C-alpha cells in the first residue's frame, strides 16, 4: 500500500483535517430513503408517460405542418421575386 505524502502547503494543511464518515446504519437508512423517493418518482413518471395529453397528439404535427408551409411559401415568394 502506498502512502500519501503532501507536495505543497495546501495538501499539508488538508492532512490535518479530520475525516467524518457516516456509520453503516446511517448510510443504509439514507440509501433506503433515497431508493423509496426514486421509486415514487419513477412510478409518477411512468403514470404521466402512459397517458399523453390528447391535444398534443394533433397540435404538434399541425404546428410543424403550418411552420413548414410558411417556410415553403416564403421560399417560393422570394424565388419568384428573383425572376421578375
Secondary structure, DSSP 8 states (H G I E B T S, - for coil): -------SHHHHHHHTS------HHHHHHHHHHHHHHHHHHHHHHHHHHHS--HHHHHHHHHHHHHHHHHHHHHHHHHHHHHH-
